[in-house]
Amino acid sequence: MDLNEEIKKYLEILSPEFPKWLLEYIHAPEMMRLNGIGMSCGTLYTKVYNDKYYYSSLTHSVAVALIIWHFTNDKKQTISGLFHDIATPTFKHCIDFMNGDSEHQESTEERTEQIIRNSKEIMSLLNRDNIKVEEISDYHIYPIADNDTPRLSADRFEYTLSGGLYQTRIFELENIREYYNNITVLKNEDNIDELAFQDLKICENFIHDISKLWPRWIEDEDRLCMQFIADIVKSMNIKGYISVDDLYKYSEQEVIQIIQSCDDNYIKEAFLNFQNASRNSVYKSDVPNNDIYCTSVKGKKRYVNPLVNLNGKTCRIKDVSDVANTDITNFLNKKYHKFVGFNFDFKPYQN
């Protein structure tokens, strides 16, 4: 993995001592494929956004595994976290948009067990370590790895921390260190283990910081970019230039090359316009514009309302902090435009 120095230091915060046994699982071909898939869900390939650097799904998966290992020292939970995105297709959640699952973004998870079982390298490692596929193929069964929004899990915690570094620069590594070192595991209201803060003020500051990041993942521009990529990929599929299986084989750069070299000038020109689009070229309204590429799509509101230890009592930060309550409520009440579009024409192909 070709990581920049900041991300190397970030991973060291998550797990100061790297679990070397994990390396063989990381280097399985099915995992290394994720190095060519970005966490930005395709928004990296347009001038609408300007991420600080590329952050891959592989790095995200490793970071999730390190968080789980740090708090559980459990191999099965850690491997499950590592594999949680092994079925991620090219352009990540854009393909959920293509599948009509823009609000939950879970439609692509169904291939996880199949990919694991079909991997000779992974199955060999699991057999060696006496681990069953059923014990690591569904990270939802481990609440430290994953739980329902807005609870804090390793997956949700990781993409929030890393997103605050490479997407919307809301904090530095020292801020992450302070937040991360304040985390412990407590029982929640359902008597289930959950990542939680030990200090109210630190948790309050964390919410105040990341409330500036949450809108980035659902704003008009983000939903527009993801739906456009979904429509481009679907159009390529309809015309026979790319199959759904190809999305689980090729990197984003390879798929972009296929788009740019296909014989359909209409698709190629639309994608070029997307690459050159800026925030100033985004159409936002509550009425459609049929003269341009215009879409109406909902997104997934990603946020957290963590547990915090308050004088020996476990509480949700929203219930005990006016600042956190305001930050969370303001985000949940934020309105977005019904129709969004680019100032160029593109009508996706239909089956």
DAFENDA-V202088 format. One record per backbone hydrogen bond with DSSP energy under -0.5 kcal/mol. CO is the residue of the C=O (numbers start at 1). NH is the residue of the N-H. Records with the same first field share a line. If there is no record, write none. Layout:
CO = NH, NH
//
This chain:
1 = 3
4 = 8
5 = 9
6 = 10
7 = 11
8 = 12
9 = 13
10 = 14
11 = 15
16 = 18
18 = 20
19 = 22
20 = 23
22 = 26
23 = 27
25 = 28
28 = 31, 32
29 = 33
31 = 34
32 = 35
33 = 36
34 = 37, 57, 58
36 = 252
37 = 57
38 = 41
40 = 43
42 = 45
43 = 46
46 = 49
55 = 39
56 = 60
57 = 61
58 = 62
59 = 63
60 = 64
61 = 65
62 = 66
63 = 67
64 = 68
65 = 69
66 = 70
67 = 71
68 = 72, 73
69 = 73
73 = 75
74 = 78
75 = 79
76 = 80
77 = 81
78 = 82
79 = 83
81 = 84
83 = 86
85 = 88
89 = 92
91 = 94
92 = 95
93 = 97
94 = 98
95 = 99
96 = 101
97 = 100
101 = 105
106 = 109
107 = 110
108 = 111
109 = 112
111 = 115
112 = 116
113 = 117
114 = 118
116 = 119
118 = 120
119 = 123
120 = 124
121 = 125
122 = 126
123 = 127
124 = 128
125 = 129
126 = 131
127 = 130
132 = 135
133 = 136, 137
138 = 141
139 = 142
141 = 143
142 = 145, 146
144 = 154
145 = 155
148 = 151
150 = 305
151 = 153
152 = 195
153 = 157
154 = 158
155 = 159
156 = 160
157 = 161
158 = 162
159 = 163
160 = 164
162 = 165, 166
163 = 167, 168
164 = 170, 171
166 = 52, 53
167 = 169
168 = 170
172 = 175, 176
173 = 177
174 = 178
175 = 179
176 = 180
177 = 181
179 = 182
180 = 183
182 = 198
184 = 186, 196
186 = 194
188 = 191
192 = 188
194 = 186
195 = 307
196 = 184
197 = 309
199 = 203
200 = 204
201 = 205
202 = 206
203 = 207
204 = 208
205 = 209
206 = 210
207 = 211
209 = 212
210 = 213, 214
211 = 215
213 = 216, 217
214 = 217
215 = 218, 219
219 = 223
220 = 224
221 = 225
222 = 226
223 = 227
224 = 228
225 = 229
226 = 230
227 = 231
228 = 232
229 = 233
230 = 234
231 = 235
232 = 236
233 = 237
234 = 238
235 = 239
236 = 241, 242
237 = 240
243 = 247
244 = 247
245 = 248
246 = 249, 250
247 = 90
251 = 255
252 = 256
253 = 257
254 = 258
255 = 259
256 = 260
257 = 261
258 = 262
259 = 262
263 = 265
264 = 268
265 = 269
266 = 270
267 = 271
268 = 272
269 = 273
270 = 274
271 = 275
272 = 276
273 = 277
274 = 277
275 = 47
277 = 47
278 = 281
279 = 282
281 = 343
283 = 341
285 = 339
289 = 292
292 = 294
293 = 342
295 = 340
299 = 301
300 = 302
301 = 303
306 = 317
307 = 197
308 = 310, 315
309 = 311
310 = 313
313 = 310, 315
315 = 308
316 = 319, 320
317 = 320, 321
321 = 325
322 = 326
323 = 327
324 = 328
325 = 329
326 = 330
327 = 331
328 = 332
329 = 333
331 = 334
339 = 285
340 = 295
341 = 283
342 = 293
344 = 293
346 = 348
//
